[in-house]
Amino acid sequence: MQTKPRHTVVVIPNDKKLEVSYYCSDLKLKEKEKKDFTDLIIQLHDCHASIKIPKAKIKNRDVVEAIVQKTVINARGHLCD
């Protein structure tokens, strides 16, 4: 299952605004994981980060966006490092 790409703006602690794209995909998961999990793919500039999350969470857009926000803020806007 793949979701449509979504976009959000993340404000990191130095007040810099970053445009982030994200979507969910099952392509790289093991067959036994595909029933319950999905990969949340976050793209910032040319960098990608992948986080395995329960599929139940993707039903709530606010929850997914909160994960994206937290991930980018914790990485201080550098997903490739």
PyMOL commands that place a pseudoatom at each C-alpha (Angstrom):
pseudoatom trace, name=CA, resn=MET, resi=1, chain=A, elem=C, hetatm=0, pos=[0.000, 0.000, 0.000]
pseudoatom trace, name=CA, resn=GLN, resi=2, chain=A, elem=C, hetatm=0, pos=[1.321, 3.399, -0.937]
pseudoatom trace, name=CA, resn=THR, resi=3, chain=A, elem=C, hetatm=0, pos=[-0.198, 6.729, 0.059]
pseudoatom trace, name=CA, resn=LYS, resi=4, chain=A, elem=C, hetatm=0, pos=[-0.133, 9.931, -1.935]
pseudoatom trace, name=CA, resn=PRO, resi=5, chain=A, elem=C, hetatm=0, pos=[2.747, 12.281, -1.133]
pseudoatom trace, name=CA, resn=ARG, resi=6, chain=A, elem=C, hetatm=0, pos=[1.890, 15.005, 1.351]
pseudoatom trace, name=CA, resn=HIS, resi=7, chain=A, elem=C, hetatm=0, pos=[3.788, 18.154, 2.208]
pseudoatom trace, name=CA, resn=THR, resi=8, chain=A, elem=C, hetatm=0, pos=[4.257, 20.142, 5.385]
pseudoatom trace, name=CA, resn=VAL, resi=9, chain=A, elem=C, hetatm=0, pos=[6.447, 22.919, 6.730]
pseudoatom trace, name=CA, resn=VAL, resi=10, chain=A, elem=C, hetatm=0, pos=[8.555, 22.155, 9.791]
pseudoatom trace, name=CA, resn=VAL, resi=11, chain=A, elem=C, hetatm=0, pos=[9.970, 24.944, 11.942]
pseudoatom trace, name=CA, resn=ILE, resi=12, chain=A, elem=C, hetatm=0, pos=[13.171, 23.743, 13.592]
pseudoatom trace, name=CA, resn=PRO, resi=13, chain=A, elem=C, hetatm=0, pos=[14.509, 25.308, 16.826]
pseudoatom trace, name=CA, resn=ASN, resi=14, chain=A, elem=C, hetatm=0, pos=[16.594, 27.961, 15.036]
pseudoatom trace, name=CA, resn=ASP, resi=15, chain=A, elem=C, hetatm=0, pos=[13.309, 29.229, 13.474]
pseudoatom trace, name=CA, resn=LYS, resi=16, chain=A, elem=C, hetatm=0, pos=[14.293, 27.971, 10.036]
pseudoatom trace, name=CA, resn=LYS, resi=17, chain=A, elem=C, hetatm=0, pos=[11.330, 26.703, 7.986]
pseudoatom trace, name=CA, resn=LEU, resi=18, chain=A, elem=C, hetatm=0, pos=[11.823, 23.494, 6.018]
pseudoatom trace, name=CA, resn=GLU, resi=19, chain=A, elem=C, hetatm=0, pos=[9.477, 22.063, 3.397]
pseudoatom trace, name=CA, resn=VAL, resi=20, chain=A, elem=C, hetatm=0, pos=[9.119, 18.330, 3.894]
pseudoatom trace, name=CA, resn=SER, resi=21, chain=A, elem=C, hetatm=0, pos=[7.407, 15.681, 1.767]
pseudoatom trace, name=CA, resn=TYR, resi=22, chain=A, elem=C, hetatm=0, pos=[6.260, 12.347, 3.142]
pseudoatom trace, name=CA, resn=TYR, resi=23, chain=A, elem=C, hetatm=0, pos=[4.340, 9.241, 2.131]
pseudoatom trace, name=CA, resn=CYS, resi=24, chain=A, elem=C, hetatm=0, pos=[3.862, 5.635, 3.219]
pseudoatom trace, name=CA, resn=SER, resi=25, chain=A, elem=C, hetatm=0, pos=[5.012, 2.563, 1.301]
pseudoatom trace, name=CA, resn=ASP, resi=26, chain=A, elem=C, hetatm=0, pos=[5.138, -1.185, 1.913]
pseudoatom trace, name=CA, resn=LEU, resi=27, chain=A, elem=C, hetatm=0, pos=[7.564, -1.988, -0.903]
pseudoatom trace, name=CA, resn=LYS, resi=28, chain=A, elem=C, hetatm=0, pos=[10.639, -2.668, 1.239]
pseudoatom trace, name=CA, resn=LEU, resi=29, chain=A, elem=C, hetatm=0, pos=[8.925, -4.471, 4.102]
pseudoatom trace, name=CA, resn=LYS, resi=30, chain=A, elem=C, hetatm=0, pos=[9.084, -8.208, 4.645]
pseudoatom trace, name=CA, resn=GLU, resi=31, chain=A, elem=C, hetatm=0, pos=[5.894, -10.059, 3.674]
pseudoatom trace, name=CA, resn=LYS, resi=32, chain=A, elem=C, hetatm=0, pos=[5.006, -10.889, 7.289]
pseudoatom trace, name=CA, resn=GLU, resi=33, chain=A, elem=C, hetatm=0, pos=[5.309, -7.207, 8.297]
pseudoatom trace, name=CA, resn=LYS, resi=34, chain=A, elem=C, hetatm=0, pos=[3.088, -5.806, 5.528]
pseudoatom trace, name=CA, resn=LYS, resi=35, chain=A, elem=C, hetatm=0, pos=[-0.141, -6.695, 7.333]
pseudoatom trace, name=CA, resn=ASP, resi=36, chain=A, elem=C, hetatm=0, pos=[0.551, -4.556, 10.400]
pseudoatom trace, name=CA, resn=PHE, resi=37, chain=A, elem=C, hetatm=0, pos=[3.252, -2.043, 9.416]
pseudoatom trace, name=CA, resn=THR, resi=38, chain=A, elem=C, hetatm=0, pos=[4.215, 0.472, 6.752]
pseudoatom trace, name=CA, resn=ASP, resi=39, chain=A, elem=C, hetatm=0, pos=[7.299, 2.571, 6.097]
pseudoatom trace, name=CA, resn=LEU, resi=40, chain=A, elem=C, hetatm=0, pos=[6.863, 6.304, 6.538]
pseudoatom trace, name=CA, resn=ILE, resi=41, chain=A, elem=C, hetatm=0, pos=[9.232, 7.880, 4.009]
pseudoatom trace, name=CA, resn=ILE, resi=42, chain=A, elem=C, hetatm=0, pos=[10.274, 11.457, 4.808]
pseudoatom trace, name=CA, resn=GLN, resi=43, chain=A, elem=C, hetatm=0, pos=[12.051, 13.529, 2.170]
pseudoatom trace, name=CA, resn=LEU, resi=44, chain=A, elem=C, hetatm=0, pos=[13.906, 16.734, 2.967]
pseudoatom trace, name=CA, resn=HIS, resi=45, chain=A, elem=C, hetatm=0, pos=[15.970, 18.185, 0.130]
pseudoatom trace, name=CA, resn=ASP, resi=46, chain=A, elem=C, hetatm=0, pos=[17.790, 15.178, -1.386]
pseudoatom trace, name=CA, resn=CYS, resi=47, chain=A, elem=C, hetatm=0, pos=[17.700, 13.141, 1.816]
pseudoatom trace, name=CA, resn=HIS, resi=48, chain=A, elem=C, hetatm=0, pos=[15.246, 10.403, 2.736]
pseudoatom trace, name=CA, resn=ALA, resi=49, chain=A, elem=C, hetatm=0, pos=[14.478, 8.828, 6.083]
pseudoatom trace, name=CA, resn=SER, resi=50, chain=A, elem=C, hetatm=0, pos=[12.361, 5.737, 6.612]
pseudoatom trace, name=CA, resn=ILE, resi=51, chain=A, elem=C, hetatm=0, pos=[10.497, 4.887, 9.806]
pseudoatom trace, name=CA, resn=LYS, resi=52, chain=A, elem=C, hetatm=0, pos=[8.475, 1.700, 10.295]
pseudoatom trace, name=CA, resn=ILE, resi=53, chain=A, elem=C, hetatm=0, pos=[5.126, 2.586, 11.890]
pseudoatom trace, name=CA, resn=PRO, resi=54, chain=A, elem=C, hetatm=0, pos=[1.936, 0.634, 12.610]
pseudoatom trace, name=CA, resn=LYS, resi=55, chain=A, elem=C, hetatm=0, pos=[-0.609, 0.863, 9.787]
pseudoatom trace, name=CA, resn=ALA, resi=56, chain=A, elem=C, hetatm=0, pos=[-3.253, 1.909, 12.306]
pseudoatom trace, name=CA, resn=LYS, resi=57, chain=A, elem=C, hetatm=0, pos=[-1.463, 5.261, 12.669]
pseudoatom trace, name=CA, resn=ILE, resi=58, chain=A, elem=C, hetatm=0, pos=[-1.763, 6.208, 8.989]
pseudoatom trace, name=CA, resn=LYS, resi=59, chain=A, elem=C, hetatm=0, pos=[-5.528, 6.520, 9.343]
pseudoatom trace, name=CA, resn=ASN, resi=60, chain=A, elem=C, hetatm=0, pos=[-4.987, 9.721, 11.334]
pseudoatom trace, name=CA, resn=ARG, resi=61, chain=A, elem=C, hetatm=0, pos=[-3.192, 12.369, 9.255]
pseudoatom trace, name=CA, resn=ASP, resi=62, chain=A, elem=C, hetatm=0, pos=[-2.413, 14.460, 12.349]
pseudoatom trace, name=CA, resn=VAL, resi=63, chain=A, elem=C, hetatm=0, pos=[-0.564, 11.554, 13.989]
pseudoatom trace, name=CA, resn=VAL, resi=64, chain=A, elem=C, hetatm=0, pos=[1.530, 10.934, 10.873]
pseudoatom trace, name=CA, resn=GLU, resi=65, chain=A, elem=C, hetatm=0, pos=[2.344, 14.623, 10.520]
pseudoatom trace, name=CA, resn=ALA, resi=66, chain=A, elem=C, hetatm=0, pos=[3.364, 14.769, 14.194]
pseudoatom trace, name=CA, resn=ILE, resi=67, chain=A, elem=C, hetatm=0, pos=[5.803, 11.901, 13.574]
pseudoatom trace, name=CA, resn=VAL, resi=68, chain=A, elem=C, hetatm=0, pos=[7.225, 13.758, 10.567]
pseudoatom trace, name=CA, resn=GLN, resi=69, chain=A, elem=C, hetatm=0, pos=[7.561, 17.006, 12.541]
pseudoatom trace, name=CA, resn=LYS, resi=70, chain=A, elem=C, hetatm=0, pos=[9.259, 15.271, 15.483]
pseudoatom trace, name=CA, resn=THR, resi=71, chain=A, elem=C, hetatm=0, pos=[11.655, 13.349, 13.218]
pseudoatom trace, name=CA, resn=VAL, resi=72, chain=A, elem=C, hetatm=0, pos=[12.792, 16.450, 11.317]
pseudoatom trace, name=CA, resn=ILE, resi=73, chain=A, elem=C, hetatm=0, pos=[13.101, 18.579, 14.467]
pseudoatom trace, name=CA, resn=ASN, resi=74, chain=A, elem=C, hetatm=0, pos=[15.126, 15.871, 16.250]
pseudoatom trace, name=CA, resn=ALA, resi=75, chain=A, elem=C, hetatm=0, pos=[17.412, 15.605, 13.210]
pseudoatom trace, name=CA, resn=ARG, resi=76, chain=A, elem=C, hetatm=0, pos=[17.744, 19.414, 13.242]
pseudoatom trace, name=CA, resn=GLY, resi=77, chain=A, elem=C, hetatm=0, pos=[16.853, 19.406, 9.568]
pseudoatom trace, name=CA, resn=HIS, resi=78, chain=A, elem=C, hetatm=0, pos=[19.666, 17.020, 8.550]
pseudoatom trace, name=CA, resn=LEU, resi=79, chain=A, elem=C, hetatm=0, pos=[18.151, 13.650, 7.680]
pseudoatom trace, name=CA, resn=CYS, resi=80, chain=A, elem=C, hetatm=0, pos=[21.278, 12.529, 5.790]
pseudoatom trace, name=CA, resn=ASP, resi=81, chain=A, elem=C, hetatm=0, pos=[23.701, 12.833, 8.707]
for i in range(1, 81): cmd.bond("trace and resi %d" % i, "trace and resi %d" % (i + 1))
show_as sticks, trace
zoom trace
